Each structure stands twice: as structure tokens, then as C-alpha cells.
Amino acid sequence: MYLMSTYQDYFTKNKVQLYGSKKADMPKPELYVIYTGDKEHHPDILSLKDEFFPDTDCCIDAKVKIIYLSDRDDIINQYIGFCRVFNEQVALHGRTLTAAKEIIRICRDKNLLTEYLSEREKEVEDIMLTLFDQEKIWNIERDNIRAAALADGISLGISQGAAEKEQNMIVGMLKENVNINTIAKIAQMTVEQVAAIGKKAAVL
């Protein structure tokens, strides 16, 4: 999905003619995913066809290279280390200010993203707390919306009232300048879907 979205942006930005008789020019794709767990026996490359459609004549495949934690002291390894500390502290302290402060303290002690965290400690704390709070609020509201929809005998997917409530929450977060990627994650939507809601409400 990310690849198709990236290609679409590329075609639009470069005004590539897609429906003419001439073959369209497009860059060679490379797909990567950062895995924050232990490598153990996991593969270096995942194949869409092999994982989901083995022993079938599948007409499409995509191969993704997996990046694991290594001995290199680069930004990717520091990011993976940060994610591990994040998960550990949230498991210990929940989604709280204590967890946010511990994440920053431990990462600084382990020299993980030290320069960035030192320069933006308060900003990073605020981002994490916003994410924690918005996710909690969203989950509570979403559960209430689903319960109300089910009580009325209406499927959530086709309930206009439920959809409107979800959109109003998204618009509210956009007005509070919550990062659009954060909103998309909380709402379980794509960034494009969130942006479309924002544009419709004239807040983007």
C-alpha cells in the first residue's frame, strides 16, 4: 500500500503519462521494514506470495527486506533500541508521564538518539503523552460508538452516526495540531483518509 501510494505521488509530481502508448518511466522499487524484536530464526526477506499464497499461481508478488538490530551504531539501530525501551517502559508504567520520562532517561543513558532527545526532551515528552492520551480517548470513544451502534442493531461500518462521530474526533485532533501520522495510527486509517476528512472540514 505504501509503495502504490508513493508511486501515485511520484506520477503526479512528475506528470507521468500513464495511459498513453509509450511505456511510463518509473523508479525501481525497494521495500524495507524495520523489525524491533530479536531476529532469532526470522528470514531476511519476506515474500507476499510465499507467505500468503504458497503453492499457488499468484499473479503478484512483493519482496520486503527486513532490517534487524545489528552491531552498527547508526540511526536505524538507535531507532530500534528506542522502540525496545519504549515498549519495555510502557509495559512497566503504562502510558503515563513516568513512562515517557523513563524512556528518555534510559535512551540517554544508552546513547540512543541522544542528540535529538537532549535538544527536544520536552517536545518528545509532549508527543508521547499526546499519543497516549489521544489513543486512550479514541479507544474509549470508539468502544462507545460501537456499543451504541450494536444496541441500535446497526453495523458500525454502515452507521452514518458512528462515522460522523469518528470524523468529528479526527477534525478535533487536527484543530489541536496533533500530527496527522499519529491521528492515522490512532484512528486505524491511512494518512490520505485523515487528510481528506481534514480538507472536507476545511482544517487542512
N, C-alpha and C positions, 0 to 999 in steps of 0.2 A: 504493500500500500504506500509506504514511504517512497519507494522507487517510482511508482507511477505518478505520485504527486510531484516528485522532483522533476521527472521528465515533462510533465504538463507545464510546470513553471518555466522550464528551460525552453520548451517550444514556443510558449507565449512571449517570453522575454526576447528571444532571438528571431521571432516572426518566421518560424519554420513552416513551410507549406506541407501539410500532412496529407492532403487529398489530391495532389497533382500526380502526373505520370512519372516524375522524377523521384528517385529514392531520397527520402529525407535524411539529412545528416544528423547524427546523434552521438553523444559520447558513450564510450564503453562503460557499462555499469560495474561497480564493485560494491558488494554488500558485506557489512560487518555488524556484529553485535558484541557488546561488552558484557561478559558474564562475571558477576561479582562473587560467585561461590567458588568452591575448590574444583580444580579440573578433574581429579580422580580419573575415571575412565570415559569421560565425555570426549566426543570427537573434536577435531579441529575444524571440520566443515560440516554443516548441516544442509541436506538436500530436501527441498519441498517434496519432490517426487518420491524419494526413498523413505522419508519419514511418514508421509501421509497416504501415498498411493503405491506402495511396493507391489511388484509383480503385476503391474497393470500398464497398459499402453497409454500413459498420461501424456497429454499434448503440451503440457507446460511444466517447466522446472525452474527453480531458483536456488542457487548455492550461496550460502552465507558463511563467511569465515568468522570463527569465534575467537575473540581476544580474551585471554585469561590473565590473571595476575602473574607477573614474571619478576625476575631479579633486577630489571632495568628501573632506574629512577627517573621515569618520565611522567608526564601529566596523566596518561591513561592509568598507570599503576597507582598513582596518588589518588585518582578518582575512585578506583576500585577499593582502595583502602578506606577512603572516606565513606563509601557506601556500606562497607562492612561495619565500621564504627557506628554509623547511623543506625543500622538495623539492630546491632547489639544494645545500644543505649535506649532505643525506643522499646525494645523487649523488656529492658530492666525498669525504665522510668515512665513508660507510656509516652504519649505525645504531649509533653509538658515542657515548660521553660527549663526545668532541671535537665531534661534530656538534651535540649538544644545547647545549653551551656557545657555539658559534659562532652558532647560531640566535638565542639570547637576546642575545648581544653585538650582532649585526648589526641585529636588530629594535630594540634600544635606541638604536643609532646613527641608525637611520632613523625613530625616533619611532613605531614600530609597537607598539601595546599596551603602551606604556612604563610606565604606572602599574601595570598588572596585573603585568607581568613584574618590575618593581622590588620590588613587595610580596611576590611569590610565586616568586622566582627558583629557590630550592631545590626548591620543590614542583613547578614546571613541569619542571625537570630530571628529577626523580624520575618524574614521569608519563611523560615521553618515554622514559626508559630502561626503565621497566616495560613500556611498549608495545613497544619494540624487542626486549627480552628475551623477553617472552611470545610475540610474533609469531614470533621465531626458534625458540623451543622448540616452539611449536604446529606450525609448518610441518614441523620435523624429525619430531615425533611422528606427525603426520598422514600423512607420507610412509611412515613405518614401518608404520603401521596399514594403509594401502592396500596396501603391498607384501606384508604378511603375509596380507591378505585375498585378494589375487590369487594368491598362492602356494598357498593352500588351495582355489583355484577358487571362491571365494565373492565375490559382488558386494558392494562396500563398503556400498551403500545398504541391503542386507538382512542384513548381517553383525551379529548381535547382539553378538558380542565386540567388534567395532570400535566399535559405538555406545556400549557400556559404557565403553570406554577414553576416548572423547571426552567423555562425560558426567563421568567421574571427573576429567579435566583441568579441566573447567569448574567443577566443585564445588571443586577445589583453589584455583583463582584467586579464586572467591567468598570462600573462607575467608581468603584473603590480602588481602581487601578491594580487589581490583582493580575499577575502575569497570565497571559492568555494560555500558555502551555500548562500552567498549574490548574487553571479552570478546566481545560480539556481533560486533564487526568482525573480530576475530582468528578466531573460530570460523565466520564467514560464516553467522551465524544472526540472527534477529530478537531484539530485546530481550525480547520476550514469551516466546520459546522458551528463552532463557537463564534468565529468571525462573522459568519452570515447572520447569526442572531444579533450580534452587536451592530452590524450595519443596518439591519432592519429596524432596530430600536434607535438608530442614529447616535450611538455612543462610541462608534469606531469610525 
